């Protein structure tokens, strides 16, 4: 089961980075559009399955990320 382990605001590139428990990191703009996706770690999704997440899986991750960021909006200071 994929869970969000954390999210960060990057002020220099103005993106959110959301980390998932299976090694996928989504980088999203301020308007919640996907900027990039990274798979990290030895037990990452890409190395274990040999493919990137499907469109439905990716849209589920985007929805989870948006909800996480909205819920924890006080953590991310924009200057």
C-alpha positions in Angstrom: 0.0 0.0 0.0 1.4 3.4 -1.0 1.4 6.1 1.7 2.8 9.6 1.7 5.9 9.8 3.9 6.4 13.5 3.5 6.2 16.6 1.4 8.4 19.6 0.9 8.2 23.1 -0.7 11.1 24.1 -2.9 11.2 27.9 -3.1 13.9 28.1 -5.8 11.9 26.1 -8.4 8.5 26.8 -6.8 7.4 23.1 -6.7 6.1 20.7 -4.1 7.9 17.3 -3.7 5.7 14.5 -2.3 7.5 11.3 -1.2 5.7 8.0 -1.2 6.6 4.8 0.7 7.3 2.9 -2.5 10.1 5.2 -3.6 8.2 7.5 -6.0 8.7 11.2 -5.6 6.3 13.5 -7.4 7.3 17.1 -8.1 4.3 19.4 -8.7 3.9 23.1 -9.4 1.9 25.5 -7.3 -1.1 24.8 -9.5 -0.8 21.0 -8.8 0.4 20.1 -12.3 3.0 17.3 -12.5 6.4 18.7 -13.2 8.5 15.5 -12.8 8.6 12.1 -11.2 11.5 10.3 -9.7 11.9 6.7 -8.5 14.6 6.3 -5.7 15.9 3.5 -3.5 16.7 -0.1 -3.9 13.1 -1.2 -3.2 11.6 1.5 -5.4 8.5 1.0 -7.5 10.4 1.2 -10.8 13.1 -1.3 -9.9 10.7 -3.8 -8.4 8.1 -3.7 -11.2 10.3 -2.6 -14.1 7.8 0.1 -15.2 6.4 3.5 -14.2 3.0 3.9 -12.5 -0.1 3.7 -14.8 -2.2 6.8 -15.5 -4.8 5.8 -12.9 -2.1 5.1 -10.3 -0.5 8.5 -11.1 -3.8 10.4 -10.8 -4.4 8.7 -7.5 -1.0 9.8 -6.3 -1.7 13.4 -7.5 -5.0 13.4 -5.6 -3.3 12.2 -2.5 -0.6 14.8 -2.8 -3.1 17.6 -3.2 -5.0 16.5 -0.2 -1.8 16.2 1.9 -0.6 19.6 1.0 -4.0 21.2 1.6 -4.2 19.5 5.0 -0.7 20.6 6.0 -0.6 24.0 4.4 0.7 25.8 7.5 4.0 23.8 7.2 4.9 25.2 3.8 6.0 28.8 4.0 6.1 30.7 0.7 8.2 33.8 0.7 
